[in-house]
Amino acid sequence: MQRLQSIEHDQANTETRELLDQVQAAYGAIPNAVKVMANSPAVLRSYLEFSHAMGAASIGKKLLNQLKLTTAEANSCDYCNSILTAIGPASGLSAEEILAGRKAESTDSRTDTALKFASQVLEQRGKVSDDTLAQVRQAGFEDAQIVELVAAVLLGSFTNFLNNVADTELDFPAAEPVACHSGAACAT
């Protein structure tokens, strides 16, 4: 059962209603996670502005979504794994790339390095080694892009943590656990 209230459009104050209208206009729907954020107009506005800004990041939307998949899996966020799996194809991700992103893997060496870097940022709480930083630079990421990689981890972690605290009710098809894709027996 969801532990934090979802704010419906008709319950929202004027500021929140305007923000929810922006989400509806941009995506054709208002995800339940956004309705949870709507408890605080300041948080919802910050999230929308951060997300919008990251959409223009030089790392590109495809890698941004792969990084958020890596983060969601590492943070055990079923909601984010589900929504990112559902919308992944719209950012150019194949089903194989979505699953690989959740595992912090890619057949593209540059992307693989970025996903491994994101995993290290999470595991080490940002205190990555000089070798890790050298590897991401050697893969062709400049400082501006490294900042974007870290920001993608932070953006993903925010939604992961909030949805984990709220136990946000899924409004997208549930993503199968990664283990189900490796031949493990999974409940249907």
N, C-alpha and C positions, 0 to 999 in steps of 0.2 A: 504494500500500500504506500502510495506517495506520501512523503513526510513533510513537504512544504507545499503551500497552496499555489495553484496555478491561477493567475489573474486573467480572467476572460475579458474580452474587449468591452463588453457592456458594464463590467464592474470597475473598469480602470478610470483613473482621473484623467483630466484633459491631456496632460503631458504624456502620460503612459499610452493613452489611446492613440496619440499622434505617432509615437514610436511603433506601436503595434501596426498601425496603418502602413508605415514604411515597410515593415517586414512583409505584410500581406501583399503590398504592391510589388515588391521585389521578388518574392518567392511563390506567390499564389496561395500561401498558407502560413499559419503561425505555429511553428513547432512548439510542443509542450515545454521544451527547455527554455524557450524565449518567454513563455508565459510564467515560468518560475522566476526568471530574471526580472519580470515586470513587477515583482514585489517591491523593487527599488528602482525608480526611474533613473537614478544616477548610475546604477550598475548596468541597466539595460542600455542606456545611451552610451556608456563607456564600451560595452561589448560591441555594439553596432558600429561605433566609430573605429574601434580597433580592428574588427573584422573587415570593414570596408577598406581601411588603410592597407591591411595585409593582402587584400585582393590585388593590390597594385605592386606588390613586392617583386623585386627583380628575380627571385627564385621561381616565380611562376605558380599558377594555381594548382597544377598537377602535383608538383613537389610539395607545395603547402599542404594539400590534402593527404599526401602520403605521410608527411610528418605528423599530421594530426591523427592518422590511423595508428602510427607507431606509438604516439603518446597515449591514445585511448586504450590500446591494448596493455601498455605498461601500467596504466593507472586503473585497469580493470573496470572501465566505464562501458557497460553494456549499452547505455543509451547512445553515447557518441559512436561506438562501433557500429551500431545499427543505422544511425542516420548517415554516417560517412560511407558506409557500404551501399546504402540506397542511392545517395547522390554522387558517388564516385564516378560513375560513367559520364555524368555531365561535365566533369572536369578532365575527361580524357583518360580515365583509368579503366583498364580491363578488369575482369573478375580476378585474374591471376595477379595483377598489380595491386589490387585491393588487399587480397590475402597476404601477398608478400609485404606490403606496407605494414600490415598488422604485426608481422614477424620481424620488422626492421630489416628487410631484405629487398634487394632488387638485382635484376640481371644487368642493369646499367651500372657500371662501376662508380660513376659520379653520384648517382642517386643512392646507391648502397652506402657509400661513405657518409652522405648526409644523414641517412637514417640511423646508421651506427653512431654518428656523432650525437644525434638527438637522444638516442638511448643512453649514451654516456652523460649527457647533460642531465637527464632525469636521474640516473643512478647515482651520479656524483654531486647532485644538487648544484650543478654549474661549475664545480671545481675540477674541470677536466685537466688531464695531463698535458704537458707541452707536446708530447708525441701525438696525442689525439688531435690537438689543434693543428699540428704540422700536417697530419694526414688529410684533414679537411681542406687545408690550404693547397696541398699537393694535388688534390682532386679538382682544383680550379676555383675554389670559393675565395673571394676577396673579403676583406673585413666587413663591408656593408652587407654582403650575403650571409656571413657568419652571424651577424647581428639579427638578420631576418630568420635564420634557422633557430636561434635561441627564442626569438619572439614567437615563432610558430609553436614551439614547445610550451611556452607560457600561455598562449591563447588556448591551445588544446587542453592544457592542465587546468585552466580556470573552468572550462565547461565540464571537464571530467570530474573535478572535485565538487562542483556545485551539483551536478547530476547524481553523483554518488551520495552526497549528503541528503539531497531531496528524495533519492530513490525515484527519480522522475519516471512517470508512466510512459511506456513506449507508445509512440504514435506513428511508428514506422515498423516494417517487418523486422523481427529480431534477427540479428546477425548470428550465424552459427558460431559456436566456439571454434577457435583455430584448430584445436585438437580433432574436431570432426572432419577436418580436411586432410588429416594424415592417416586415415584408416581406423581411427579409434571409434569404438561404439558410442553412439550418441542417441539420446532420447529424441523422439520426434514430437 
